């Protein structure tokens, strides 16, 4: 899949008139990211995510939201100017183009990253593009029916999803465009400061969803809590603890289901998927 995705990125870029001396793979995960050297352009080719999401509407939403933020000066990686960002389709793959943001070899300023997330939220308050409401929660609910699970585990996750949705609905929080996958791994540390990247999960939801993603990194998935706390301090006022807890649990559910998707294609994810399912079983 990765080799075909790489070839698609190069061929679409060359058809658009870009000269490419060396395509450099930056990341090969849910998508393949390729720096099309020497051009300051990165191709983002949908790979594993495309096995779950049909069409290219989600990529069009990503380009629209990131473009809106870039025009308002928010700290994001902008869509490419040349070639046009897309989405483009080629040889069974869908891809977009982005400006290359060079990472610096220095620790991320998590507090500044948190402030940047707040700036993005404020800039998105008037975004009027068409976004699906609570799409990441709905997608995870649908994926429970598509991944291979025992009857007991599937029922367990259905109950979890129903309870999370009930708690979120009860809060009746205002909705706006949000990142959808707002953990610090989606921040690129550049000479210009931290830039938020990877808006492909953007949807219409409460700002607390993104803060739940941030805190779930530590509370649910065991990463270092210090940068998370710094990011929250940079963002500013946190939601009430009972609100934040709801969105941490929503993220735990979504992350658990997506881990199972990755485990289908990457054996190194299987232990992680098993551990996350075991966490739920122990609490039944």
FENURWO-V626218 format. One record per residue. RES is the residue in one small letter. OMEGA is omega in degrees with one decimal (* if undefined). Layout:
res->{RES,RES}
omega->{OMEGA,OMEGA}
This chain:
res->{x,x,x,x,x,x,x,x,x,x,x,x,x,x,x,x,x,x,x,x,x,x,x,x,x,x,x,x,x,x,x,x,x,x,x,x,x,x,x,x,x,x,x,x,x,x,x,x,x,x,x,x,x,x,x,x,x,x,x,x,x,x,x,x,x,x,x,x,x,x,x,x,x,x,x,x,x,x,x,x,x,x,x,x,x,x,x,x,x,x,x,x,x,x,x,x,x,x,x,x,x,x,x,x,x,x,x,x,x,x,x,x,x,x,x,x,x,x,x,x,x,x,x,x,x,x,x,x,x,x,x,x,x,x,x,x,x,x,x,x,x,x,x,x,x,x,x,x,x,x,x,x,x,x,x,x,x,x,x,x,x,x,x,x,x,x,x,x,x,x,x,x,x,x,x,x,x,x,x,x,x,x,x,x,x,x,x,x,x,x,x,x,x,x,x,x,x,x,x,x,x,x,x,x,x,x,x,x,x,x,x,x,x,x,x,x,x,x,x,x,x,x,x,x,x,x,x,x,x,x,x,x,x,x,x,x,x,x,x,x,x,x,x,x,x,x,x,x,x,x,x,x,x,x,x,x,x,x,x,x,x,x,x,x,x,x,x,x,x,x,x,x,x,x,x,x,x,x,x,x,x,x,x,x}
omega->{-176.4,-179.8,177.8,178.6,177.5,179.8,178.4,180.0,-178.0,-176.1,178.7,180.0,179.5,176.8,178.6,175.9,-179.2,174.1,-176.4,176.3,-176.5,173.9,-175.5,178.9,178.5,-177.8,177.6,-179.2,175.8,173.7,174.5,178.3,-174.1,172.2,-176.1,-177.0,5.4,-178.7,177.5,-174.3,174.5,171.8,177.7,-175.1,179.6,179.4,-178.0,-179.9,-178.9,176.0,-179.3,-175.7,179.3,175.9,-178.4,-177.4,-179.7,177.2,175.2,177.3,179.0,179.9,-178.4,-178.0,179.8,177.3,176.2,-179.4,-179.4,180.0,179.8,176.4,178.0,-174.9,-179.2,168.7,-175.2,168.9,-179.8,170.9,176.3,-2.6,173.9,-171.6,-178.9,15.7,175.9,175.2,-179.8,174.1,177.2,179.5,175.2,-175.2,175.7,179.0,-174.9,173.1,178.3,177.2,-175.5,178.5,176.1,-179.4,-178.5,178.8,176.3,172.1,-174.1,178.6,178.7,176.5,177.7,176.4,178.4,177.0,177.3,178.0,178.3,178.6,-179.0,179.3,-179.0,-176.7,-179.1,176.6,-174.1,176.0,-176.3,178.5,179.0,-179.9,175.4,-170.5,-176.5,175.9,179.7,-180.0,179.6,176.4,-179.9,-179.0,176.0,-178.8,-173.9,178.8,-176.9,-178.3,170.4,178.7,-179.1,-179.2,178.5,178.4,178.7,-179.2,174.7,178.3,178.4,-179.1,-179.0,179.6,177.4,-179.3,178.7,-178.4,178.5,-179.7,-179.0,-179.9,178.3,-178.6,176.1,-178.0,172.7,174.3,176.4,-178.2,177.9,-178.1,-166.0,170.5,-172.7,173.5,176.4,175.2,177.0,-178.5,-175.2,176.8,177.0,-176.5,-179.3,178.4,178.2,-172.6,171.2,-180.0,-174.4,178.8,-176.1,179.7,178.7,-177.0,175.6,174.6,-179.0,175.5,-178.5,178.4,173.7,175.7,-179.0,-176.0,179.0,177.2,179.5,-172.2,-176.5,-169.4,166.3,177.5,-175.8,-178.0,-174.9,177.6,177.2,178.5,179.0,179.1,178.1,177.5,178.1,179.8,-178.1,-173.1,179.0,173.0,173.0,-174.4,-179.1,176.0,-179.5,-179.8,179.0,-174.6,170.0,179.8,175.5,179.2,177.2,178.9,-178.4,-179.2,178.4,-179.3,-179.4,175.8,177.0,175.5,178.6,-177.2,177.3,-173.7,179.6,-174.6,-178.1,178.1,-172.0,179.3,179.0,178.2,-179.9,-178.9,-179.5,174.6,-179.7,178.8,178.3,-178.4,-178.4,-176.3,178.8,*}
